[in-house]
Amino acid sequence: MNKIQVLFFATLKERAGVARAELELEDGADVADLKQALFASYPELPQHAADLVVAVNKEYADNATVIPEGAEVAVFPPVSGGSEFPEIFAVIADELDLNAMLAAITLPTTGAACFFSGMVRGVTTRGAGHQTEHLEYEAYQPMAEAKMQQVADEIRAQWPEVEGIAITQRIGVLQPGTPTVLIACTAGHRDSGVFEAARYGIDRLKEIVPVWKKEVGANGEMWVEGDYLPSTSD
């Protein structure tokens, strides 16, 4: 038997009820076999193979792709929220996989990608300098992912040439040097607004996506709160 790791993203993660699972397949099983096994194990998943996009070891795979022993398989929807372009919105406890995210939002027409990835800072020099032992992130997950969709909609309204968008926030206890959030935008060309779109994405996430962090250090611990109070128009 072939034991593989399956990662669920976006709406499929919500429907499966897990972000990661271990699955056993027969030796020589292909992606079509995987989909049938997923439908059997997670009946809440869309019961149509076309609704699942599969990447095997960070490469897109079709139904005939044989799954290698011990493979990492990512499963995600082709489109989230009705956009004609690929989008990923997720709050996860697992490590952020920048390569898998980029692959998921890259199209044949893509010629540029811009990433912003925030990370846990071990030493703060701005303002009152201090050291951080770790951060603890938590989120109101259903609302956070809905607001990520809103941020993407706002990006598309301002920069219509943007193609794929990924917005992913990690939660849990995170050590210094660990990536905590990812904003990624792809487009056909670098002069399409893709840089500005990624910057807008992280700034807007900090305003309206319900994610909080507790900073723990030698001097104690405290929740870090912003000063932006969302209104009903947000």
N, C-alpha and C positions, 0 to 999 in steps of 0.2 A: 504493500500500500504506500501511496505517496502522500505525506503530510505537508500541507502548504499553509501559509499565512495569508488570510484574506483581510484587506483593509476596505472599509466602507466609507464613502464620503457623501456629504451634502444630504439630499433627501433620502438616499438609500441608507445612509447611516441611521437616520431617524426611523425609517420603516423597519430596519433589521433590529434596532434597539441596541446595537453594539457598534463600536468603532473598529474592532479587530476581532478576528476569530480564527481558530485552527480548524481545518477541514481535511478529511481523508478522501483521496480519490484512488481509483484503480491505476496501476502503472500504465502509462501510455494514454491516459485520459487527455482529452482536448478541452478547449474552452466551451464547446457546446455541452460536454459532459459536466463541466463545472457549473454552468448556468442551471442545468437541471438539478444538480445537487443543492445549489443555493435556493432554488424555488421550493425544494422539499424541506430544507432546514429552516427557511425563513419565509413562511407563506404570506407575510405582509409585503414582500417585495413585489414590484410590478410583474405580473405573470406573463410577460412577453419579452422574448430575448432581445428584441430591438431596443428595449428601454434601458438596457445595461451596456455600458461601455467598459471594456476590460483591458487592463494593462498588466502584462506579465513581466516581472523584473524590470519595471519602468519603461517598457516598450508596448505600444498598442498591439493588440492581438485580435485576430478574427476567430471565427468559430472553429476553424480547422487547426489552430495553433495548439501543438502538444505542450502540456505544462510540465516543465522540468521538475525533478525531485527537489523538494524543499523550497519551491519558488515563493516569491512574494507577489501576490496578485491584488491589484487595486480595482475596485468596482465603483463606478460613479455614473450618474445620469448624463446623457448627451447634452441636455440643456436644462438649466434650472431657471424657473421663473418666467419662461416664455420668451427669452431672448433668442434671436437667430444665431448668436455666437455662444461658445462654451463659457460657462460660469461655474465656479465652485465657491460655496459659502459654508464654512464649517467651524465649529468649536470642538477641539479634540484634546485628549489627554496624552496622545502619543507624540513621538518626535515629528517635527515638521520635515517633510520630504520635498525639498525645493525642486528637485529634478522631476519627480512625479507630477507636481503641480504644474510645472512649465509644460510638460508633455501634454497634460490634459487641456491646456488652453492655447496650444499651438495648432494653427491651421496651415494648409498648403500655401496660403497667401501671406502668412506671417513672416516679416523680415526684421522685426524689432521686438524686444521684450524689456520691460523695466520692472525691477524688483525693489521693494523696500522690505527689509526684515529687521524688526526691532529685536533686541536681545537684552538679557539681564546684565546690568552694569555692576561690576564688583566694587568699583571705586568711583564715587561722585566727586567731581571737582568744581562744578558750577554751584554757586551759592554756598550754603553751609556744607563743606566737604565731609564725607563720611564713607564708611565701608558697608557693603551689603553682604550678608551671608547667603541669603536666598530670598526669592519672592514667592508668594502664594497667590495664584490667580484663581478667580472664580467668575462664573458668568450665569446670566439668566438665558440659558441656551436657546430655547425656541424664539424668544424675542431678539436675541443677538443675531441669529442667522437671518431673521426677517429684516432686521435693520441693515445687515450686510447687503442684502438684495437691494434695499433702498439706496445705499451708497453707490452700488453699481449702476442703478438707474440714473442717479444724479451725474455720475461720470459720463454715461452715454449721452445724456442731454447736452453736456458741455463739450465733449470730445467724441463726436460721432464716428471718427475713424478708428477708435479703439475696438479691437476684436474680442479677445478673451480676457476675462477678469477672474482672479482668484483672491479671496479674502479669507484668511484662516487664522484663528486665534487659539493658542495653546493654553490649557488650564492645568492647575495642580501646582506642586512644589517644583520650582525651577532654579537651578544653580547658576552662578555667574558664568557668562559666556554662552548660555543657552538661548537660541532663537525663540522668541515668544509670539511673534505675530508676522504674518506675511501678507503683503499687498503686491499683486503682480498683474501687470497689464501687457497685452500684446497688441501689435498693430502691423500694418504692412510696411511702414516706414518710421524712422526715428523722429521725423519732423511732424508727426501726426498728433502730437499732444500727449504721447504716451508717458513722458517724464512727469508732466504736470498732473496727469490723471492719477499716477501712483502716489504723488505727494498729496493730492486732494484726498485720496482714499484713506491714508493713514490719519490725516488731520480730522477728517469727518468721522472716522471710526472712534477717535478719542472723544468726540462730542456726543454721539448718539447711540453707539453700540454698548449695551449694558455689560461691561466687563470691569472687574475691580481687582486691585492687587494689594496685598499686604507685604510691606517691606520688613524683613527681619535682619537685625544686625547686632553688633556688640552692645549697643545702647538701648536695646529693646526692640519692640515691633510696633508698627502703625500702619493703618490703612491709608493709602495714597489716594486722595480724592481730587478731582478737577474742580474748576470754577464755572464751567459751562452748564447752565440749567436748560435742558431741552424744553421747547414749547410745543403746543399742539400742532404747529406747522412742521415740526421735525418728525 
